């Protein structure tokens, strides 16, 4: 069973490109759907969650920066 260091994973997400984060989300979702009983599904769910959190933070930062310039 895979274990995750949550703080390290979140930190690593910050250095990944948007496309890489989207790929992680897609790949982990597909893995969970392919084998719903897999003991690693909670790890994959965490991957999806942290990658999505990072994408959201970036989107909000871009929106905030656009708002501040206006």
NUSEBA-745168 format. One line per field, with one value per atom (N, C-alpha, C): residue number from 1; atom name; z, y negated, x negated. Coordinates in steps of 0.1 Angstrom, whole numbers, padded with zeros to 4 digits. Atoms other than C-alpha are relative to their C-alpha. Layout:
REM NUSEBA-745168
i NUM	... $
at CA	... $
c3 Z	... $
c2 Y	... $
c1 X	... $
END
This chain:
REM NUSEBA-745168
i 1	1	1	2	2	2	3	3	3	4	4	4	5	5	5	6	6	6	7	7	7	8	8	8	9	9	9	10	10	10	11	11	11	12	12	12	13	13	13	14	14	14	15	15	15	16	16	16	17	17	17	18	18	18	19	19	19	20	20	20	21	21	21	22	22	22	23	23	23	24	24	24	25	25	25	26	26	26	27	27	27	28	28	28	29	29	29	30	30	30	31	31	31	32	32	32	33	33	33	34	34	34	35	35	35	36	36	36	37	37	37	38	38	38	39	39	39	40	40	40	41	41	41	42	42	42	43	43	43	44	44	44	45	45	45	46	46	46	47	47	47	48	48	48	49	49	49	50	50	50	51	51	51	52	52	52	53	53	53	54	54	54	55	55	55	56	56	56	57	57	57	58	58	58	59	59	59	60	60	60	61	61	61	62	62	62	63	63	63	64	64	64	65	65	65	66	66	66	67	67	67	68	68	68	69	69	69	70	70	70 $
at N	CA	C	N	CA	C	N	CA	C	N	CA	C	N	CA	C	N	CA	C	N	CA	C	N	CA	C	N	CA	C	N	CA	C	N	CA	C	N	CA	C	N	CA	C	N	CA	C	N	CA	C	N	CA	C	N	CA	C	N	CA	C	N	CA	C	N	CA	C	N	CA	C	N	CA	C	N	CA	C	N	CA	C	N	CA	C	N	CA	C	N	CA	C	N	CA	C	N	CA	C	N	CA	C	N	CA	C	N	CA	C	N	CA	C	N	CA	C	N	CA	C	N	CA	C	N	CA	C	N	CA	C	N	CA	C	N	CA	C	N	CA	C	N	CA	C	N	CA	C	N	CA	C	N	CA	C	N	CA	C	N	CA	C	N	CA	C	N	CA	C	N	CA	C	N	CA	C	N	CA	C	N	CA	C	N	CA	C	N	CA	C	N	CA	C	N	CA	C	N	CA	C	N	CA	C	N	CA	C	N	CA	C	N	CA	C	N	CA	C	N	CA	C	N	CA	C	N	CA	C	N	CA	C	N	CA	C	N	CA	C	N	CA	C $
c3 0000	0000	0000	0001	-0010	0012	-0010	0017	-0006	0005	0011	0011	-0009	0028	-0005	0005	0024	-0002	0001	0030	-0011	0011	0006	-0013	0013	-0021	-0004	0003	-0018	-0005	0003	-0020	-0015	0013	-0051	-0011	0010	-0069	-0004	0004	-0068	-0011	0010	-0091	-0013	0012	-0117	-0009	0009	-0148	0001	0000	-0152	-0007	0007	-0178	0008	-0008	-0155	0011	-0011	-0127	-0006	0007	-0152	-0003	0003	-0162	0012	-0013	-0126	0004	-0004	-0120	-0009	0010	-0152	0003	-0002	-0145	0013	-0012	-0109	0000	0001	-0116	-0008	0008	-0143	0008	-0009	-0119	0010	-0010	-0093	-0007	0007	-0119	-0005	0006	-0134	0011	-0011	-0100	0013	-0011	-0075	0014	-0013	-0048	0003	-0002	-0051	0013	-0013	-0017	-0001	0002	-0032	-0004	0005	-0041	0009	-0009	-0011	-0004	0004	-0023	-0013	0013	-0058	0002	-0003	-0043	0005	-0005	-0024	-0011	0011	-0056	-0008	0007	-0073	0008	-0009	-0044	0000	-0001	-0041	-0014	0014	-0079	-0003	0003	-0081	0009	-0009	-0051	-0006	0006	-0068	-0012	0012	-0101	0005	-0004	-0082	0006	-0006	-0062	-0012	0011	-0095	-0007	0007	-0112	0009	-0008	-0082	0001	0001	-0082	-0013	0013	-0119	0000	0000	-0113	0009	-0009	-0083	-0006	0007	-0103	-0011	0010	-0131	0006	-0007	-0107	0006	-0006	-0090	-0011	0011	-0124	-0006	0006	-0134	0007 $
c2 0012	0000	-0012	0012	-0034	-0009	0011	-0061	-0013	0013	-0098	-0009	0011	-0125	-0012	0010	-0151	-0013	0013	-0182	0000	-0001	-0171	0001	-0001	-0162	-0013	0014	-0196	-0009	0009	-0213	0004	-0004	-0192	-0004	0005	-0202	-0014	0014	-0238	-0001	0001	-0230	0007	-0007	-0211	-0010	0008	-0226	0003	-0003	-0230	0013	-0012	-0203	0013	-0012	-0179	0002	-0001	-0186	0006	-0006	-0179	0015	-0014	-0147	0009	-0007	-0136	0003	-0001	-0142	0010	-0009	-0123	0014	-0013	-0094	0007	-0005	-0090	0004	-0004	-0091	0012	-0012	-0065	0012	-0011	-0043	0005	-0003	-0045	0006	-0006	-0038	0014	-0014	-0008	0010	-0010	0009	-0006	0006	-0004	0006	-0007	0021	-0001	0001	0011	-0007	0005	0005	-0014	0013	-0025	-0012	0010	-0044	-0013	0012	-0067	-0009	0007	-0077	-0007	0007	-0084	-0011	0010	-0104	-0012	0011	-0125	-0007	0006	-0131	-0009	0008	-0143	-0013	0012	-0166	-0010	0010	-0182	-0006	0006	-0187	-0010	0009	-0202	-0013	0012	-0225	-0009	0008	-0237	-0008	0006	-0244	-0011	0010	-0263	-0012	0011	-0284	-0008	0007	-0293	-0009	0007	-0302	-0013	0011	-0324	-0011	0010	-0341	-0008	0007	-0349	-0010	0009	-0363	-0012	0010	-0383	-0011	0009	-0398	-0008	0007	-0407	-0010	0009	-0423	-0012	0011	-0444	-0009	0009	-0457	-0009	0007	-0469	-0013 $
c1 -0008	0000	-0009	0008	-0013	0003	-0003	-0017	-0005	0003	-0019	-0005	0004	-0039	0008	-0009	-0011	-0007	0007	-0032	-0010	0010	-0059	0007	-0007	-0034	0006	-0005	-0017	-0011	0012	-0051	-0004	0004	-0060	0010	-0010	-0027	-0003	0003	-0039	-0010	0011	-0068	0005	-0005	-0047	0008	-0007	-0032	0015	-0015	0006	0003	-0003	0005	-0004	0003	-0013	0010	-0010	0012	0013	-0012	0041	-0002	0003	0024	0001	-0001	0020	0015	-0014	0057	0007	-0006	0067	-0005	0005	0044	0005	-0004	0053	0015	-0014	0090	0002	-0001	0086	-0004	0005	0067	0011	-0011	0095	0012	-0012	0122	-0003	0004	0103	0000	0000	0099	0005	-0007	0124	-0004	0004	0112	-0015	0015	0075	-0003	0004	0059	-0007	0007	0041	0009	-0009	0072	0000	0001	0069	-0012	0012	0034	0004	-0004	0048	0010	-0009	0076	-0007	0008	0051	-0008	0007	0031	0010	-0010	0063	0003	-0003	0071	-0011	0011	0037	-0003	0002	0033	0011	-0011	0067	-0001	0002	0060	-0010	0011	0028	0005	-0005	0046	0010	-0010	0074	-0008	0008	0048	-0006	0006	0031	0011	-0011	0064	0004	-0004	0074	-0011	0011	0040	0000	-0001	0043	0012	-0012	0078	-0002	0003	0066	-0009	0010	0037	0007	-0008	0061	0008	-0008	0084	-0008	0009	0056	-0004	0005	0045	0011	-0011	0079	0003 $
END
